[in-house]
């Protein structure tokens, strides 16, 4: 039973690695056999510069303060994740490692 679990876990890891590395690498476009070049012609405007149909004013970049999510939520979630990892490690050692060895008197 133990070997079957290890085999299933190993196969899942191999499948996950295959799905994240090999499948995107093979997802390329197939080359086409037609190698004809497309020719474009540009209409001459007599040397005059053409005016754009619509002019869009350039807006200055907003350099205001950061959103509240960057200032408060993200550092809070990082700190919470660190606390969860520390608490899980402590709980593991208190429940598993502590009971692993018995004092023989």
Buried (B, 14 or more C-beta within 10 A) or exposed (E): EEEEEEEEEEEEEEEEEEEEEEEEEEEEEEEEEEEEEEEEEEEEEEEEEEEEEEEEEEEEEEEEEEEEEEEEEEEEEEEEEEEEEEEEEEEEEEEEEEEEEEEEE
